[in-house]
């Protein structure tokens, strides 16, 4: 998990496990197993509204230990070539930024999420928009089981674009809450 993972990423996307995933990536760059992600059409329910796309953003990585994640569904939420950004601290305490392609994120996040179980849901949202552009600041909580103890919280910054037919995520960054840096009250319910 982030304190022990993100790329949480998921994307998420999967916020509470990402730091250890990123650390594993830098120490064992070829150790990840490639996860095949099919190309499927987007579900209209996922991309026709902001609530729909944010629900899908969190649902795709959720599930009990041993269950495959919905990475093909996840891919449909993003513009082609998306870069997922994770802000974190390295072992020495220095602030760093890591960028991942969707496939890199999947390959990194999937093993721990499937092995341990992972459930993440949004607990607070701030939305700003203009025209066909929207910025969402989304606070989430992560658990290893649906009603289990909270294992981490994170803030996801998600930029979205409406193309006249559907919403697309054009940018997503994730930063995790730390004991020495609790989430400010304006990002909590």
C-alpha positions in Angstrom: 0.0 0.0 0.0 1.2 3.6 -0.4 2.4 3.7 3.1 3.8 0.2 2.5 1.7 1.6 -2.6 0.1 4.4 -5.1 0.0 4.7 -8.5 -2.7 4.4 -6.4 -4.0 5.0 -8.9 -5.3 4.5 -8.9 -5.5 5.5 -10.7 -5.7 5.2 -9.6 -5.7 5.8 -9.7 -5.3 3.6 -6.2 -3.9 6.1 -3.9 -2.9 4.3 -0.7 -0.4 1.8 -2.3 1.4 3.9 -4.8 4.6 4.9 -3.0 5.7 1.3 -2.5 4.8 0.6 -6.1 6.9 3.5 -7.3 9.8 2.4 -5.1 9.6 -1.1 -6.5 9.6 0.3 -10.0 12.8 2.3 -9.4 14.6 -0.5 -7.6 13.4 -3.3 -9.9 12.5 -1.7 -13.2 11.9 -5.0 -15.0 10.3 -6.8 -12.1 6.7 -5.9 -13.0 4.5 -8.4 -14.8 2.9 -7.0 -17.9 -0.9 -6.9 -17.6 -2.8 -7.1 -20.9 -5.4 -4.4 -21.2 -8.0 -4.9 -24.0 -9.3 -2.0 -26.0 -13.1 -1.6 -25.5 -15.6 1.2 -26.2 -16.4 3.5 -23.3 -19.6 2.9 -21.4 -21.9 5.9 -21.9 -22.8 5.7 -18.2 -19.0 6.2 -17.4 -18.4 9.2 -19.7 -21.6 11.1 -20.1 -21.4 13.0 -16.8 -18.9 14.1 -14.2 -20.4 11.9 -11.6 -20.3 9.0 -14.0 -16.6 9.4 -14.9 -15.5 10.0 -11.3 -17.4 7.0 -10.1 -15.7 4.9 -12.8 -12.3 6.4 -12.0 -12.5 5.0 -8.5 -14.5 1.7 -9.2 -12.1 0.3 -11.8 -9.3 -0.6 -9.3 -11.6 -1.9 -6.6 -12.2 -5.5 -5.7 -11.3 -8.3 -3.3 -8.0 -10.1 -3.2 -7.7 -12.4 -6.2 -10.2 -10.6 -8.5 -9.0 -9.0 -11.7 -9.3 -5.3 -12.0 -11.2 -3.4 -14.7 -8.2 -1.9 -16.5 -9.9 -2.0 -20.0 -12.8 0.1 -18.6 -10.2 2.4 -16.9 -8.4 3.0 -20.2 -11.6 4.3 -21.8 -11.8 7.2 -19.3 -8.5 8.9 -20.6 -7.3 10.6 -23.7 -4.8 8.5 -25.6 -1.3 8.9 -24.3 -2.4 10.1 -20.8 0.4 10.5 -18.2 -0.6 9.8 -14.6 1.4 11.8 -12.1 2.2 10.9 -8.6 3.8 13.2 -6.1 5.6 11.4 -3.3 8.6 11.4 -1.0 11.6 9.2 -1.6 13.4 7.2 1.2 15.4 10.2 2.2 12.3 12.4 2.6 12.8 14.4 -0.6 9.7 15.4 -2.5 9.6 13.8 -6.0 7.3 13.5 -8.9 6.8 10.2 -10.9 5.0 10.0 -14.2 3.5 6.9 -15.6 1.8 5.9 -18.9 -1.5 4.1 -18.3 0.1 0.7 -19.0 3.0 1.4 -16.6 0.5 2.3 -13.9 -1.5 -0.8 -14.5 1.6 -3.0 -14.5 2.8 -1.5 -11.3 -0.5 -1.3 -9.4 -2.2 -4.5 -10.4 -0.1 -7.1 -8.5 -0.6 -5.5 -5.1 -4.2 -4.6 -5.7 -5.1 -8.1 -6.8 -3.0 -9.8 -4.1 -4.3 -7.7 -1.1 -7.7 -6.4 -2.2 -8.3 -2.7 -2.7 -11.3 -0.5 -2.3 -11.2 3.3 -2.9 -14.0 5.8 -2.9 -14.4 9.5 -3.1 -15.3 11.3 0.2 -15.2 14.9 -1.0 -15.1 16.8 -4.3 -14.4 20.4 -5.3 -15.3 21.2 -8.9 -14.3 24.3 -11.0 -15.2 24.6 -14.6 -15.3 26.9 -17.6 -16.9 26.0 -21.0 -15.9 22.4 -21.8 -13.1 22.3 -19.2 -13.4 21.1 -15.6 -10.9 20.7 -12.8 -11.9 18.3 -10.0 -10.1 18.1 -6.7 -11.2 14.7 -5.3 -10.4 13.4 -1.9 -10.5 9.6 -1.4 -10.2 6.9 1.2 -8.7 3.5 0.6 -9.3 0.1 2.3 -8.4 -3.5 1.7 -12.0 -4.6 2.1 -15.3 -2.8 1.6 -15.9 -2.1 5.3 -12.3 -2.4 6.5 -10.1 0.0 8.3 -9.0 3.1 6.2 -5.5 2.4 5.0 -4.9 5.7 3.3 -6.3 9.0 2.0 -5.3 10.9 -1.0 -6.2 13.9 -3.1 -6.5 13.4 -6.9 -6.4 16.4 -9.2 -8.3 15.5 -12.3 -8.6 17.7 -15.4 -11.5 16.8 -17.8 -12.5 17.8 -21.2 -16.0 17.6 -22.8 -15.7 17.0 -26.6 -19.5 17.5 -27.2 -20.2 13.8 -26.8 -18.4 12.6 -23.7 -16.0 13.5 -20.9 -12.3 12.7 -21.2 -9.7 12.7 -18.4 -6.8 14.7 -19.8 -4.6 14.8 -16.7 -4.6 13.1 -13.3 -2.2 13.6 -10.4 -2.3 12.0 -7.0 -0.8 13.0 -3.7 -1.2 10.9 -0.5 -1.9 12.1 3.0 1.1 11.6 5.3 1.2 11.6 9.1 3.4 14.7 9.0 1.1 16.4 6.4 -2.6 15.7 7.2 -5.2 16.7 4.7 -6.5 20.3 5.2 -10.1 20.6 6.3 -11.2 22.2 3.1 -10.5 18.9 1.3 -12.5 16.8 3.8 -16.3 16.3 4.0 
